[in-house]
Amino acid sequence: MSFKIDLEKTDSIAIVGDRNSGKTNLAFSIMNNYVGSKKKFLYGYPRAVNGYANISSWTDILKLTDSIIFIDEIQKYIKLYDKKANVELMELISFLAHQKNVIIFSTQLSQFITKGIEACIQTWLVKQLDVGSLKNGCKIRRVLDDTANPKVTNRGMALEVNEFIAADNNMPIGFNGLHTFENQGIGKDWKTANKTANETANEIINGEEITLMNMEVNNG
């Protein structure tokens, strides 16, 4: 049975996993199953999707209230490895929660998620990833260590594209653990879909991505 997340009970969701692991489809599955009154926005997404409003300005995000905001591959816009950008992201998550918003973001660069950001995120969804690349003591490793399933060990994972590990201690019993979701038919819309995590990280370190300090995103 497909798993559903009540977006009225969380203010932030991080979806972490390797490229082509189904992170974007998982995000749309969560949002498409939402039946509440919050409006749904896609930040910097490369195409229009029915039922969602596209926005491309950080200024517009800060104006939103009682909304759901999805940022796919957040490392394209925020230097996750940069301390100042990490502080800005923490402030952004806190501000959006205060405005009764829900922020959902995905990334393949789990190694750049600091303990400060970890503390700001309520709900964690983990897709297939390289367990060996995880830092000792990081939140994702603790989530996997707490998951009793033969598909998840301290040496590796063997998740299908429609599977993920959920973790949120504020949710009811049965939330944490391995679940499945229905494919939403969302293709990989980014031109960089075939790049490895290391290649993407190298681009970020070389300063080619757009940072939080830029108020407008160039989608061209």
C-alpha positions as CSV (number, residue, x, y, z in Angstrom):
1,M,0.0,0.0,0.0
2,S,1.3,3.5,-0.9
3,F,2.4,5.5,2.0
4,K,1.0,9.0,2.6
5,I,2.4,11.9,4.7
6,D,0.1,14.3,6.5
7,L,1.6,17.7,5.5
8,E,-0.4,19.4,8.3
9,K,1.8,17.7,10.8
10,T,5.3,18.8,9.6
11,D,6.9,22.0,8.5
12,S,10.0,20.7,6.7
13,I,10.9,17.6,4.7
14,A,14.4,16.7,3.4
15,I,14.5,14.0,0.7
16,V,18.1,12.7,0.3
17,G,19.3,10.1,-2.2
18,D,21.5,9.3,-5.2
19,R,20.8,10.7,-8.6
20,N,18.0,8.8,-10.5
21,S,16.8,7.3,-7.2
22,G,13.3,8.8,-7.5
23,K,13.6,11.8,-5.2
24,T,11.5,14.1,-7.4
25,N,8.8,11.5,-7.9
26,L,8.6,10.9,-4.2
27,A,8.2,14.7,-3.5
28,F,5.4,14.9,-6.1
29,S,3.7,11.8,-4.6
30,I,3.6,13.5,-1.2
31,M,2.3,16.8,-2.6
32,N,-0.2,15.2,-5.0
33,N,-1.7,13.2,-2.1
34,Y,-2.2,16.3,-0.1
35,V,-5.9,17.2,0.3
36,G,-5.7,20.3,2.5
37,S,-6.1,23.9,1.8
38,K,-2.4,24.9,1.4
39,K,-1.4,26.2,-2.0
40,K,1.5,24.4,-3.7
41,F,4.5,26.1,-5.2
42,L,7.6,24.9,-7.2
43,Y,10.7,27.0,-6.8
44,G,13.0,27.3,-9.8
45,Y,11.5,24.2,-11.3
46,P,12.3,23.9,-15.1
47,R,8.7,23.4,-16.3
48,A,5.1,24.0,-15.4
49,V,3.1,21.2,-13.6
50,N,-0.7,21.2,-13.4
51,G,-1.9,22.1,-9.9
52,Y,1.3,24.0,-9.0
53,A,2.4,27.6,-9.2
54,N,6.0,28.2,-10.4
55,I,8.1,30.9,-8.6
56,S,11.7,31.9,-9.2
57,S,12.4,34.6,-6.7
58,W,13.5,34.3,-3.0
59,T,11.5,37.5,-2.4
60,D,8.3,35.7,-3.5
61,I,9.1,32.7,-1.2
62,L,9.4,35.1,1.8
63,K,5.9,36.4,1.0
64,L,4.2,33.0,1.1
65,T,2.0,31.9,4.0
66,D,0.1,28.6,4.6
67,S,1.7,27.1,1.5
68,I,3.8,24.1,0.4
69,I,7.1,24.9,-1.3
70,F,9.2,22.3,-3.2
71,I,12.8,23.0,-4.1
72,D,14.2,20.2,-6.2
73,E,18.0,19.7,-6.0
74,I,18.4,22.6,-3.6
75,Q,22.2,22.5,-4.1
76,K,21.5,24.3,-7.4
77,Y,20.5,27.4,-5.5
78,I,22.3,27.2,-2.1
79,K,26.0,26.5,-1.4
80,L,25.4,23.7,1.1
81,Y,29.1,23.4,1.8
82,D,29.3,27.2,2.7
83,K,28.9,28.1,6.4
84,K,27.1,31.4,5.6
85,A,24.7,29.7,3.2
86,N,24.0,27.0,5.8
87,V,23.0,29.7,8.3
88,E,20.8,31.4,5.7
89,L,19.1,28.0,5.0
90,M,18.5,27.5,8.7
91,E,16.9,30.9,8.9
92,L,14.9,30.3,5.8
93,I,13.4,27.0,7.2
94,S,12.6,28.7,10.5
95,F,11.0,31.7,8.8
96,L,8.9,29.6,6.5
97,A,7.7,27.4,9.4
98,H,6.7,30.6,11.4
99,Q,4.6,31.6,8.3
100,K,2.8,28.2,8.5
101,N,4.5,26.9,5.4
102,V,5.9,23.5,4.6
103,I,9.2,23.4,2.8
104,I,10.2,20.2,0.9
105,F,13.6,20.0,-0.7
106,S,15.7,17.2,-2.3
107,T,19.4,16.8,-2.7
108,Q,22.0,14.2,-3.6
109,L,24.7,16.0,-1.6
110,S,24.1,14.6,1.8
111,Q,27.7,15.2,2.9
112,F,27.1,18.9,2.9
113,I,24.2,18.9,5.3
114,T,25.5,20.3,8.6
115,K,24.3,19.5,12.1
116,G,22.7,22.9,12.2
117,I,20.5,22.2,9.2
118,E,19.8,18.7,10.6
119,A,18.3,20.3,13.7
120,C,16.0,22.5,11.6
121,I,14.5,19.6,9.6
122,Q,11.5,17.7,11.1
123,T,10.9,14.9,8.5
124,W,13.6,12.9,6.8
125,L,13.0,10.7,3.7
126,V,16.0,8.7,2.6
127,K,16.2,7.1,-0.9
128,Q,18.9,4.8,-2.2
129,L,22.3,6.3,-1.5
130,D,26.0,5.4,-0.9
131,V,26.1,4.6,2.8
132,G,29.9,4.7,2.7
133,S,29.8,8.4,1.9
134,L,27.8,9.3,5.0
135,K,29.6,11.1,7.8
136,N,29.8,9.3,11.1
137,G,27.1,10.5,13.5
138,C,25.1,12.4,10.8
139,K,21.3,12.3,11.0
140,I,20.9,10.1,7.9
141,R,23.3,7.5,9.2
142,R,21.3,7.5,12.5
143,V,18.1,7.0,10.6
144,L,19.5,4.0,8.8
145,D,20.9,2.6,12.0
146,D,17.5,2.8,13.6
147,T,15.8,1.0,10.6
148,A,15.3,-2.7,11.1
149,N,15.0,-4.0,7.6
150,P,17.1,-6.5,5.6
151,K,17.3,-4.0,2.7
152,V,19.2,-1.5,5.0
153,T,22.5,-2.4,6.6
154,N,25.5,-0.4,7.9
155,R,27.3,-1.4,4.7
156,G,24.8,-0.5,2.1
157,M,21.2,-0.2,0.9
158,A,19.1,-2.1,-1.7
159,L,16.0,0.0,-2.1
160,E,13.7,-0.1,-5.2
161,V,12.9,3.2,-6.9
162,N,9.5,3.2,-5.3
163,E,10.8,2.7,-1.8
164,F,12.2,5.1,0.9
165,I,13.0,5.2,4.6
166,A,10.9,7.7,6.6
167,A,12.0,9.2,10.0
168,D,10.1,11.7,12.1
169,N,9.8,11.1,15.8
170,N,6.8,13.6,16.0
171,M,4.7,11.3,13.8
172,P,2.5,8.4,14.9
173,I,3.8,4.9,15.6
174,G,4.5,3.1,12.3
175,F,5.7,6.2,10.4
176,N,9.4,5.5,10.8
177,G,10.7,2.8,8.6
178,L,10.6,1.5,5.0
179,H,7.6,2.5,2.8
180,T,6.6,2.5,-0.9
181,F,5.0,5.2,-3.0
182,E,3.3,5.4,-6.4
183,N,5.3,6.7,-9.4
184,Q,3.9,10.1,-10.4
185,G,5.3,9.9,-14.0
186,I,7.7,12.8,-13.4
187,G,10.7,12.6,-15.6
188,K,14.1,14.1,-14.8
189,D,13.6,17.6,-16.1
190,W,17.1,18.9,-15.2
191,K,19.7,19.0,-18.0
192,T,22.3,17.9,-15.4
193,A,20.4,14.6,-14.7
194,N,23.2,12.4,-15.9
195,K,26.0,14.1,-13.8
196,T,27.3,12.3,-10.8
197,A,27.2,13.7,-7.3
198,N,30.9,14.4,-7.4
199,E,30.6,16.3,-10.7
200,T,27.8,18.3,-9.2
201,A,29.8,19.0,-6.1
202,N,32.7,20.2,-8.2
203,E,30.5,22.6,-10.1
204,I,29.2,24.0,-6.7
205,I,32.8,24.4,-5.4
206,N,33.7,26.2,-8.6
207,G,30.9,28.6,-7.9
208,E,28.7,27.9,-10.9
209,E,25.5,27.5,-9.0
210,I,23.1,30.3,-7.9
211,T,23.4,31.1,-4.2
212,L,20.8,32.2,-1.7
213,M,22.1,35.7,-1.9
214,N,21.0,36.0,-5.5
215,M,17.4,37.2,-5.5
216,E,16.5,36.0,-9.0
217,V,17.0,32.5,-10.5
218,N,18.0,32.3,-14.2
219,N,16.0,29.4,-15.6
220,G,17.4,29.9,-19.1
